[in-house]
Amino acid sequence: MLADRLARGREFVPRGRIIASGCSRAWHAGAIDPVEGLGPKCALIAREAAAGDRVLLPRAWERDLPAGLREALAAKGASLACIERIGII
């Protein structure tokens, strides 16, 4: 869980927002599942992201992300991470 990672100093509070998409059918295991709408969601994120924002997307989406999304976010000062698990204690 992000709160746990923040408390333990493994994660740092972003200067901006945390923008995330995904769901989980197994929160107890920390599993992240993809959701529908990769294209429209990525277009919205690319349009609305700002400096300091941290974008978290399902790892299952990584190979299908729109070309140039990561670079476009970086140019705005936002970061992108594709995750498959969250830590829960």
GULO-409703 format. One record per residue: residue in three letters; x, y, z of N, C-alpha, C, O, CB in turn. Coordinates in steps of 0.1 Angstrom, whole numbers, plus 5000, padded with zeros to 4 digits. Each point is the difference from the previous one (the first is absolute). Glycine has a CB too. Example, Ala and Ser with C-alpha at 12.3 -4.5 7.8 and 13.67 -1.06 7.14 Angstrom:
BEGIN
+--------+------+------+------+------+------+------+------+------+------+------+------+------+------+------+------+
! residu !  n_u !  n_v !  n_w ! ca_u ! ca_v ! ca_w !  c_u !  c_v !  c_w !  o_u !  o_v !  o_w ! cb_u ! cb_v ! cb_w !
+--------+------+------+------+------+------+------+------+------+------+------+------+------+------+------+------+
!    ALA ! 5132 ! 4943 ! 5078 ! 4991 ! 5012 ! 5000 ! 5009 ! 5012 ! 5000 ! 5010 ! 5000 ! 5007 ! 4971 ! 4988 ! 5005 !
!    SER ! 5015 ! 5023 ! 4981 ! 5009 ! 5011 ! 5000 ! 4992 ! 5011 ! 5008 ! 5005 ! 5011 ! 5001 ! 5007 ! 4983 ! 4977 !
+--------+------+------+------+------+------+------+------+------+------+------+------+------+------+------+------+
end
This chain:
BEGIN
+--------+------+------+------+------+------+------+------+------+------+------+------+------+------+------+------+
! residu !  n_u !  n_v !  n_w ! ca_u ! ca_v ! ca_w !  c_u !  c_v !  c_w !  o_u !  o_v !  o_w ! cb_u ! cb_v ! cb_w !
+--------+------+------+------+------+------+------+------+------+------+------+------+------+------+------+------+
!    MET ! 5008 ! 4988 ! 5000 ! 4992 ! 5012 ! 5000 ! 5009 ! 5012 ! 5000 ! 5010 ! 5001 ! 5007 ! 4971 ! 4987 ! 5005 !
!    LEU ! 5015 ! 5022 ! 4981 ! 5008 ! 5012 ! 4998 ! 5002 ! 5007 ! 5014 ! 5011 ! 5005 ! 5003 ! 4980 ! 4998 ! 4974 !
!    ALA ! 4999 ! 4997 ! 5032 ! 5002 ! 5006 ! 5013 ! 5011 ! 4993 ! 5008 ! 5008 ! 5007 ! 5006 ! 4968 ! 4999 ! 4994 !
!    ASP ! 5025 ! 4981 ! 4999 ! 5010 ! 4992 ! 5007 ! 5014 ! 5004 ! 4994 ! 5009 ! 5002 ! 5008 ! 4975 ! 4979 ! 4997 !
!    ARG ! 5017 ! 5020 ! 4982 ! 5013 ! 5003 ! 4994 ! 5004 ! 5014 ! 5003 ! 5012 ! 5003 ! 5002 ! 4983 ! 4982 ! 4979 !
!    LEU ! 4996 ! 5024 ! 5020 ! 5003 ! 5014 ! 5004 ! 5005 ! 5000 ! 5015 ! 5010 ! 5007 ! 5003 ! 4972 ! 5002 ! 4981 !
!    ALA ! 5011 ! 4984 ! 5025 ! 5004 ! 5000 ! 5014 ! 5014 ! 4994 ! 5002 ! 5007 ! 5004 ! 5009 ! 4969 ! 4994 ! 4997 !
!    ARG ! 5027 ! 4992 ! 4986 ! 5013 ! 4994 ! 5001 ! 5012 ! 5006 ! 4992 ! 5011 ! 4996 ! 5001 ! 4976 ! 4983 ! 5003 !
!    GLY ! 5009 ! 5032 ! 4990 ! 5011 ! 5007 ! 4992 ! 5004 ! 4994 ! 4987 ! 5010 ! 5003 ! 4995 ! 4998 ! 5005 ! 5027 !
!    ARG ! 4984 ! 4982 ! 4974 ! 5003 ! 4994 ! 4987 ! 4994 ! 5007 ! 4988 ! 5003 ! 4998 ! 4989 ! 4997 ! 4980 ! 5023 !
!    GLU ! 4991 ! 5031 ! 4991 ! 4992 ! 5008 ! 4990 ! 5000 ! 5014 ! 5005 ! 5000 ! 5003 ! 5013 ! 4986 ! 4977 ! 4979 !
!    PHE ! 5014 ! 5030 ! 5000 ! 4999 ! 5014 ! 5004 ! 4988 ! 5006 ! 4994 ! 4995 ! 4997 ! 4989 ! 5030 ! 5004 ! 5012 !
!    VAL ! 4969 ! 5008 ! 5007 ! 4988 ! 5007 ! 4996 ! 5003 ! 5008 ! 4987 ! 5009 ! 5008 ! 5000 ! 4982 ! 4993 ! 5024 !
!    PRO ! 5001 ! 4997 ! 4966 ! 5003 ! 5008 ! 4988 ! 4996 ! 5014 ! 5002 ! 4992 ! 5004 ! 5008 ! 5003 ! 4976 ! 4978 !
!    ARG ! 5012 ! 5029 ! 5006 ! 4997 ! 5014 ! 5000 ! 4986 ! 5003 ! 4995 ! 4994 ! 5010 ! 5004 ! 5030 ! 4995 ! 4993 !
!    GLY ! 4971 ! 4986 ! 4995 ! 4987 ! 5002 ! 4994 ! 4990 ! 4990 ! 5005 ! 4999 ! 4997 ! 5012 ! 5011 ! 5013 ! 4968 !
!    ARG ! 4983 ! 4984 ! 5011 ! 4989 ! 4990 ! 5003 ! 5005 ! 4986 ! 4997 ! 5010 ! 4998 ! 4993 ! 4973 ! 5019 ! 5002 !
!    ILE ! 5010 ! 4973 ! 5011 ! 5002 ! 4986 ! 4996 ! 4988 ! 4997 ! 4991 ! 4988 ! 5001 ! 5004 ! 5025 ! 4993 ! 5018 !
!    ILE ! 4990 ! 5002 ! 4966 ! 4989 ! 4997 ! 4990 ! 5002 ! 4985 ! 4997 ! 5011 ! 4996 ! 4996 ! 4989 ! 5028 ! 4994 !
!    ALA ! 4990 ! 4968 ! 5013 ! 5001 ! 4986 ! 4999 ! 4987 ! 4994 ! 4993 ! 4989 ! 5005 ! 5000 ! 5026 ! 4994 ! 5020 !
!    SER ! 4988 ! 4989 ! 4974 ! 4989 ! 4993 ! 4994 ! 5003 ! 4985 ! 5003 ! 5011 ! 4996 ! 5001 ! 4984 ! 5021 ! 4980 !
!    GLY ! 4994 ! 4975 ! 5020 ! 5002 ! 4986 ! 5002 ! 4990 ! 4996 ! 5011 ! 4992 ! 5008 ! 5005 ! 5032 ! 4992 ! 4989 !
!    CYS ! 4975 ! 4987 ! 5009 ! 4992 ! 4994 ! 5010 ! 5006 ! 4988 ! 5006 ! 5011 ! 4996 ! 4995 ! 4968 ! 5013 ! 4993 !
!    SER ! 5015 ! 4985 ! 5021 ! 5005 ! 4987 ! 5006 ! 4989 ! 4991 ! 5004 ! 4991 ! 5004 ! 5007 ! 5030 ! 5008 ! 5000 !
!    ARG ! 4980 ! 4976 ! 4989 ! 4991 ! 4990 ! 5005 ! 5007 ! 4992 ! 5012 ! 4994 ! 4991 ! 5006 ! 4996 ! 5007 ! 4971 !
!    ALA ! 5022 ! 5006 ! 5026 ! 5007 ! 4994 ! 5011 ! 5009 ! 5010 ! 5007 ! 5012 ! 4999 ! 5001 ! 4988 ! 4979 ! 4987 !
!    TRP ! 4993 ! 5032 ! 5019 ! 5007 ! 5010 ! 5007 ! 5009 ! 4994 ! 5011 ! 5011 ! 5004 ! 5003 ! 4971 ! 5012 ! 4993 !
!    HIS ! 5013 ! 4973 ! 5010 ! 5008 ! 4993 ! 5011 ! 5013 ! 4995 ! 4995 ! 5010 ! 4999 ! 5008 ! 4969 ! 4995 ! 5003 !
!    ALA ! 5023 ! 5004 ! 4976 ! 5012 ! 4995 ! 4994 ! 5008 ! 5012 ! 4993 ! 5011 ! 4998 ! 4996 ! 4979 ! 4979 ! 5001 !
!    GLY ! 5004 ! 5035 ! 5003 ! 5006 ! 5011 ! 4994 ! 5000 ! 5000 ! 4985 ! 5008 ! 5008 ! 4994 ! 5006 ! 4993 ! 5026 !
!    ALA ! 4978 ! 4991 ! 4974 ! 5000 ! 4999 ! 4985 ! 4993 ! 5012 ! 4994 ! 4989 ! 5005 ! 5005 ! 5010 ! 4970 ! 4997 !
!    ILE ! 5006 ! 5029 ! 4987 ! 4994 ! 5011 ! 4992 ! 4996 ! 4994 ! 4987 ! 5007 ! 4994 ! 4993 ! 5007 ! 5024 ! 5018 !
!    ASP ! 4973 ! 4984 ! 4986 ! 4994 ! 4995 ! 4987 ! 4997 ! 5012 ! 4991 ! 4997 ! 5011 ! 5005 ! 4993 ! 4969 ! 5007 !
!    PRO ! 5011 ! 5018 ! 4975 ! 4997 ! 5010 ! 4991 ! 4985 ! 5003 ! 4999 ! 4992 ! 4991 ! 5004 ! 5028 ! 5003 ! 4983 !
!    VAL ! 4976 ! 5017 ! 5008 ! 4986 ! 5003 ! 4997 ! 4998 ! 5004 ! 4986 ! 5010 ! 5001 ! 4993 ! 4987 ! 5007 ! 5031 !
!    GLU ! 4991 ! 4994 ! 4971 ! 4998 ! 5003 ! 4987 ! 5003 ! 5015 ! 4997 ! 5000 ! 5008 ! 5010 ! 4982 ! 4974 ! 4989 !
!    GLY ! 5020 ! 5022 ! 4989 ! 5001 ! 5014 ! 4996 ! 5014 ! 5005 ! 5000 ! 5002 ! 5012 ! 5002 ! 4976 ! 4991 ! 5007 !
!    LEU ! 5032 ! 4989 ! 4988 ! 5014 ! 5004 ! 4999 ! 5001 ! 5013 ! 4992 ! 5006 ! 5009 ! 5005 ! 5002 ! 4967 ! 4998 !
!    GLY ! 4988 ! 5023 ! 4984 ! 5002 ! 5012 ! 4991 ! 4994 ! 5013 ! 5005 ! 5007 ! 5010 ! 5002 ! 4992 ! 4974 ! 4980 !
!    PRO ! 4988 ! 5016 ! 5022 ! 4994 ! 5013 ! 5005 ! 5006 ! 5004 ! 5013 ! 5002 ! 5012 ! 5002 ! 4977 ! 4982 ! 4986 !
!    LYS ! 5024 ! 4997 ! 5021 ! 5006 ! 5004 ! 5013 ! 5014 ! 5006 ! 4998 ! 5003 ! 5010 ! 5006 ! 4983 ! 4972 ! 5005 !
!    CYS ! 5022 ! 5012 ! 4980 ! 5013 ! 5005 ! 4998 ! 5000 ! 5013 ! 4993 ! 5008 ! 5009 ! 5003 ! 5000 ! 4968 ! 4995 !
!    ALA ! 4982 ! 5025 ! 4993 ! 4999 ! 5013 ! 4993 ! 4996 ! 5011 ! 5011 ! 5005 ! 5011 ! 4999 ! 4988 ! 4978 ! 4979 !
!    LEU ! 4998 ! 5008 ! 5031 ! 4996 ! 5009 ! 5010 ! 5012 ! 5004 ! 5009 ! 5002 ! 5011 ! 5004 ! 4974 ! 4980 ! 4995 !
!    ILE ! 5031 ! 4998 ! 5005 ! 5011 ! 5002 ! 5009 ! 5011 ! 5009 ! 4994 ! 5005 ! 5009 ! 5006 ! 4990 ! 4969 ! 5004 !
!    ALA ! 5008 ! 5019 ! 4977 ! 5010 ! 5008 ! 4993 ! 4996 ! 5014 ! 4999 ! 5008 ! 5009 ! 5001 ! 4998 ! 4971 ! 4986 !
!    ARG ! 4981 ! 5023 ! 5011 ! 4995 ! 5013 ! 4998 ! 5000 ! 5008 ! 5014 ! 5003 ! 5012 ! 5000 ! 4983 ! 4980 ! 4980 !
!    GLU ! 5011 ! 5001 ! 5030 ! 4997 ! 5007 ! 5013 ! 5012 ! 4999 ! 5010 ! 5001 ! 5008 ! 5009 ! 4976 ! 4987 ! 4988 !
!    ALA ! 5033 ! 4997 ! 5000 ! 5012 ! 4999 ! 5010 ! 5007 ! 5013 ! 5000 ! 5001 ! 5007 ! 4990 ! 5001 ! 4968 ! 5005 !
!    ALA ! 5004 ! 5027 ! 5017 ! 5008 ! 5013 ! 5002 ! 5013 ! 4996 ! 5007 ! 5002 ! 4989 ! 5005 ! 4977 ! 5025 ! 4996 !
!    ALA ! 5029 ! 4996 ! 5000 ! 5013 ! 4998 ! 5007 ! 4998 ! 4995 ! 5014 ! 4992 ! 5005 ! 5007 ! 5018 ! 5013 ! 4979 !
!    GLY ! 4998 ! 4972 ! 5018 ! 4999 ! 4994 ! 5013 ! 4990 ! 4989 ! 5002 ! 5000 ! 4993 ! 5010 ! 5007 ! 5029 ! 4998 !
!    ASP ! 4984 ! 4976 ! 4982 ! 4991 ! 4989 ! 5001 ! 5007 ! 4986 ! 4998 ! 5010 ! 4999 ! 4993 ! 4972 ! 5016 ! 4998 !
!    ARG ! 5012 ! 4975 ! 5016 ! 5005 ! 4987 ! 4999 ! 4989 ! 4991 ! 4994 ! 4989 ! 4999 ! 5007 ! 5028 ! 5004 ! 5013 !
!    VAL ! 4985 ! 4991 ! 4969 ! 4990 ! 4992 ! 4993 ! 5003 ! 4985 ! 5003 ! 5011 ! 4995 ! 4997 ! 4985 ! 5023 ! 4985 !
!    LEU ! 4994 ! 4974 ! 5023 ! 5002 ! 4986 ! 5003 ! 4990 ! 4993 ! 4991 ! 4988 ! 5002 ! 5002 ! 5020 ! 5002 ! 5022 !
!    LEU ! 4997 ! 4987 ! 4968 ! 4991 ! 4992 ! 4991 ! 5003 ! 4985 ! 5002 ! 5011 ! 4997 ! 5004 ! 4988 ! 5022 ! 4979 !
!    PRO ! 4992 ! 4972 ! 5014 ! 5002 ! 4986 ! 5001 ! 5012 ! 4995 ! 4991 ! 5001 ! 5005 ! 4988 ! 4974 ! 4992 ! 5017 !
!    ARG ! 5033 ! 4994 ! 5000 ! 5011 ! 4995 ! 4992 ! 4995 ! 4993 ! 4988 ! 5007 ! 5000 ! 4989 ! 5006 ! 4997 ! 5032 !
!    ALA ! 4975 ! 4997 ! 4979 ! 4995 ! 4993 ! 4988 ! 4998 ! 5010 ! 4989 ! 4999 ! 4995 ! 4988 ! 4990 ! 4989 ! 5027 !
!    TRP ! 5010 ! 5029 ! 4987 ! 4998 ! 5010 ! 4990 ! 5014 ! 5004 ! 4993 ! 5000 ! 5006 ! 4990 ! 4979 ! 5002 ! 5022 !
!    GLU ! 5032 ! 4989 ! 4995 ! 5012 ! 5006 ! 4996 ! 5004 ! 4998 ! 4985 ! 5003 ! 5010 ! 4993 ! 5004 ! 4986 ! 5030 !
!    ARG ! 4991 ! 4992 ! 4972 ! 5004 ! 4998 ! 4986 ! 4990 ! 5007 ! 4990 ! 5004 ! 5001 ! 4988 ! 5007 ! 4977 ! 5019 !
!    ASP ! 4977 ! 5025 ! 4997 ! 4990 ! 5006 ! 4992 ! 4998 ! 5015 ! 5002 ! 4991 ! 5006 ! 4994 ! 4998 ! 4972 ! 5006 !
!    LEU ! 5020 ! 5028 ! 5008 ! 4999 ! 5015 ! 5002 ! 5002 ! 5007 ! 4987 ! 5007 ! 4996 ! 4991 ! 5001 ! 5002 ! 5033 !
!    PRO ! 4984 ! 5013 ! 4974 ! 5002 ! 5008 ! 4988 ! 5015 ! 5004 ! 4998 ! 5007 ! 5004 ! 5010 ! 4969 ! 5004 ! 4992 !
!    ALA ! 5028 ! 4992 ! 4986 ! 5014 ! 5004 ! 4997 ! 5002 ! 5014 ! 5004 ! 4992 ! 5009 ! 4998 ! 5009 ! 4976 ! 4982 !
!    GLY ! 5010 ! 5017 ! 5027 ! 5004 ! 5014 ! 5005 ! 4993 ! 5004 ! 5013 ! 5003 ! 5012 ! 5004 ! 5001 ! 4993 ! 4972 !
!    LEU ! 4988 ! 4987 ! 5030 ! 4993 ! 5005 ! 5012 ! 5010 ! 5003 ! 5011 ! 5000 ! 5010 ! 5006 ! 4980 ! 4976 ! 4988 !
!    ARG ! 5029 ! 5005 ! 5009 ! 5010 ! 5002 ! 5010 ! 5008 ! 5012 ! 4998 ! 5003 ! 5008 ! 5009 ! 4999 ! 4967 ! 4994 !
!    GLU ! 5002 ! 5027 ! 4985 ! 5008 ! 5012 ! 4996 ! 4992 ! 5013 ! 5002 ! 5005 ! 5010 ! 5004 ! 5009 ! 4976 ! 4980 !
!    ALA ! 4973 ! 5014 ! 5012 ! 4992 ! 5011 ! 5001 ! 4998 ! 5004 ! 5014 ! 5000 ! 5012 ! 5004 ! 4988 ! 4982 ! 4975 !
!    LEU ! 5010 ! 4996 ! 5030 ! 4998 ! 5003 ! 5014 ! 5013 ! 5005 ! 5006 ! 5000 ! 5010 ! 5008 ! 4983 ! 4972 ! 4994 !
!    ALA ! 5028 ! 5013 ! 4994 ! 5013 ! 5004 ! 5005 ! 5003 ! 5015 ! 4996 ! 5005 ! 5008 ! 5008 ! 5004 ! 4968 ! 4991 !
!    ALA ! 4987 ! 5027 ! 4989 ! 5001 ! 5014 ! 4995 ! 4992 ! 5010 ! 5008 ! 5004 ! 5012 ! 5001 ! 5000 ! 4979 ! 4976 !
!    LYS ! 4985 ! 5004 ! 5029 ! 4992 ! 5009 ! 5009 ! 5005 ! 5000 ! 5014 ! 4995 ! 5007 ! 5008 ! 4986 ! 4988 ! 4977 !
!    GLY ! 5029 ! 4996 ! 5018 ! 5005 ! 4999 ! 5014 ! 4992 ! 4990 ! 5008 ! 5001 ! 5000 ! 5012 ! 5006 ! 5023 ! 4986 !
!    ALA ! 4986 ! 4968 ! 4996 ! 4992 ! 4989 ! 5007 ! 5008 ! 4987 ! 4998 ! 5007 ! 4999 ! 4990 ! 4970 ! 5013 ! 5006 !
!    SER ! 5020 ! 4979 ! 5013 ! 5007 ! 4987 ! 4998 ! 4989 ! 4989 ! 4998 ! 4988 ! 5002 ! 5004 ! 5031 ! 5005 ! 5011 !
!    LEU ! 4985 ! 4982 ! 4979 ! 4991 ! 4989 ! 4998 ! 5007 ! 4987 ! 5004 ! 5012 ! 4997 ! 4998 ! 4978 ! 5015 ! 4982 !
!    ALA ! 5002 ! 4980 ! 5028 ! 5004 ! 4987 ! 5004 ! 4989 ! 4990 ! 4997 ! 4988 ! 5003 ! 5003 ! 5027 ! 5006 ! 5015 !
!    CYS ! 4989 ! 4979 ! 4977 ! 4990 ! 4989 ! 4997 ! 5003 ! 4990 ! 5011 ! 5011 ! 4995 ! 5001 ! 4988 ! 5009 ! 4974 !
!    ILE ! 4991 ! 4993 ! 5033 ! 5001 ! 4992 ! 5012 ! 4991 ! 4987 ! 4999 ! 4990 ! 5001 ! 4994 ! 5016 ! 5019 ! 5019 !
!    GLU ! 4999 ! 4969 ! 4993 ! 4992 ! 4988 ! 5000 ! 4996 ! 4996 ! 5014 ! 4991 ! 4992 ! 5002 ! 5021 ! 5001 ! 4978 !
!    ARG ! 4995 ! 5013 ! 5030 ! 4996 ! 4997 ! 5014 ! 5002 ! 5012 ! 5009 ! 5008 ! 5010 ! 4997 ! 5000 ! 4967 ! 5000 !
!    ILE ! 4984 ! 5024 ! 5013 ! 5002 ! 5010 ! 5011 ! 5003 ! 4993 ! 5013 ! 4995 ! 4989 ! 5002 ! 4989 ! 5027 ! 4986 !
!    GLY ! 5023 ! 4990 ! 5020 ! 5004 ! 4994 ! 5013 ! 4989 ! 5002 ! 5010 ! 4996 ! 5012 ! 5002 ! 5028 ! 4991 ! 4993 !
!    ILE ! 4971 ! 4987 ! 5011 ! 4990 ! 5001 ! 5011 ! 5005 ! 4993 ! 5012 ! 5005 ! 4988 ! 4999 ! 4976 ! 5014 ! 4984 !
!    ILE ! 5019 ! 5004 ! 5028 ! 5004 ! 4994 ! 5013 ! 4989 ! 4997 ! 5008 ! 5001 ! 4995 ! 5011 ! 5021 ! 5016 ! 4988 !
+--------+------+------+------+------+------+------+------+------+------+------+------+------+------+------+------+
end
